[in-house]
Amino acid sequence: PRAPPAMPRCLPLALALAGAHAALRAAPPRADGRFMTNAERVRTFAWTPTTRTAEEAMDITFPKAAGWTNACFWEGGCEDGRVMTQKVVADWVEKDLLGGQNPFAAHPGGVPVPWPDQNDTGDQLGEGQYVAYSRRQVCYIVAKALLGADTEGYANGLTRILNKTVAHCGFPAPSVKRPNTTQPSALTGDFGITLWNLLASCAADPGLVGGKQGPLLLVAKSKPRAEVEDVRQAGDETPLAKAHLSACRYDDGDAGPVDLAGLDRMPASLCTPPTVGAPGRDFMTGGIGRVSGQAIQDISAKFLGGYVFGNACGLGGGQDERLMTYFPEVFALAFFLSQDEERPQLREPSWILGARMLMVGLDGSARYDRLLQLDGSVPLVSDLVDVPVGSKTYAISKSTPFLAFMSENQDFLGESLVWEEKRSFEDMQENMFLARQNRHPLQRAVDADTWFSFMYQVRAWYSAVALTSYSSAVQPALKATVKSLGTGPFLAGLWFGDSQLGFLTVWIAHAIAAKTWGERGLPVEYYIYSDFTENPGNQCFVHASNACKACLAECEANPLPTHSFWLPDYAFMGPGYNKSCVVDSEKYCGKKGYDDVVAAYASATASELWADIEKVLRKAGNNTDKQVFDMLLA
């Protein structure tokens, strides 16, 4: 991107840096980033020797340089002609990062890992615990793993996923002859690319020059989920307006920020429609226009990164899997912080602060995610803020806070029975079609003894988002870096819940959770898609009749390319069972939409709306002839 001719193109950067430097002068003394945790114990593990040079490791991911792009970072010497070629990055890794001062010198013998007393979580953090590493320390861990080293006595998931063969992945440059010893894995795929992109940005980072540790990356896991009745009671005196909910119609037939009484107005900087060939601006896009401090809500599985371990080498699957490719620091920490045998990944709900989206091309539809283009404008200095953690102040990036958590309805339809050959494909297909049309009775469960009941979705959102769910030591960092939270079709992605109930969950639970963030609260931005990468077309049902039909038509007319989504075979619709969108379903569009619900309940409390929803769902029982909004406003 170029500035207007009258303005020197380095001036905006200079002004941003000047502001950052002024803030630094006024701030308390800043400590260098370092490892810290509130886990009960810490264990240190030695690294095994590396098995390949940086150049040899690069050749596995970029055979004969195929796929490598020389990068120039605006805040990493671009004005001085500093370009991150393969040689520059390889030399920095071997001579500066691994050959220079050990960033873990304070922990003789290797790399420190939190070791909680609670040993049943699947990762290295107990509930309510946190861990931090400096950026140099994260780069060091990644470089060791890429060069073939492992941690003795600790089966970290990062080394394991990079070396786990996934036969169906293939190779990024099939025309290049590969040695027989090289097997397709995350190292040969997109994950390998994204980790080398991380090291390119580390090599360019001014904050790492001279062996400096650089800013902090902080992982915080929530305390145990709240009791439903405690959440419900907190909603009794909570106006829904506390959610500061705004909405963006991203690509649903009439794109743009929603202007509606009862909703906050979303600025255009957070909501611009996609163009032909490129994404617009939503909560998942990166690049120079990204609004600093808008957190990304990752609709995760129980573990961050989804089902990639042993199944994928990079882009694919749902939103969760794709975000791992665009956030290499999140990917590295999520896998390094677990040695679980089956799913060596960080568990949810978890915040990761200080990580950056290093590539551009991704949005909620994932239509253009194959671009996987390294972002030269990603901030390395100007996005840093000073935050207290414990007794010291540290620098941390505020550009893209990352929050991962799931709705409590995975496999509520019994999909696993199909994989276990205990249920017919045809029966699952019939049930799935009902779910994708918001017409399955199980989607509307409200009883306390049903584990996927609506009340538990409200609890899931509240418990993940409430500031009080996290250690008091990290709450100042959260408040300093997180300014709002962006989300898509929560509940109604690949878990196939009801998208209308998903919208209602967000509005109710977020209003209650936002109170815990203090006077400023925490605004939530809700994005509506005709073609979200998970369950494309289903979110159209949050609209009223004509808008719903237009949205469904938009999805059918412009379906996602096959690389942009994943669906089980029994979820494809249409006469030939080959349509990814929700098709032939216009007759199921309701008369009322989210805008009607907002207008009716704008002055209500969270508990009033919650109670009304449960009342109409109980009254309807298994009758799903009407959409939820229509029943609520009847």
Secondary structure, 3 states (H helix, E strand, C coil): CCCCCCCCCCHHHHHHHHHHHHHHHHCCCEECCCCEECCCEEEEECECCCCCCHHHHHHHHCHHHCCCCCECCCCCCHHHCCCECHHHHHHHHHHHHCCCCCCCCCCCCCEEEEECCCCCCCCCCCCCCEEEEEHHHHHHHHHHHHCCCCECCCCCHHHHHHHCCCHHHCCCCCCCCCCCCCCCCHHHCHHHHHHHHHHHHHHHCHHHHHHCCCCEEEEEECCCCCCHHHHHHHHCCCEHHHHCEEEEECCCCCCEECCCCCCCCCCHHHCECCECCECCECCCCCCCCCCCCEEEEEECCCECCCCCCCCCCCCCCCHHHHHHHHCHHHHHHHHHCCCCCCCCCCECCEEEECCCCCEECCCCCCCCHHHCEECCCCCCCCCEEEEEECCEEEEEECCCCEEEECCCCCCCCCCHHHHCCCCCHHHHHHHHHHHHCCCCHHHHCCCCCCCCCHHHHHHHHHHHHCHHHCCCCCHHHHHHHCCEEEECCCCCCCCCCCHHHHHHHHHHHHHHHHHHHCCCCCCEEEEECCCCCCCCCHHHHHCCHHHHHHHHHHHHHCCCCHHHCCCCHHHCECCCCCECCCCCCHHHCCCCCHHHHHHHHCCCEHHHHHHHHHHHHHHHCCCCCCCHHHHHCC
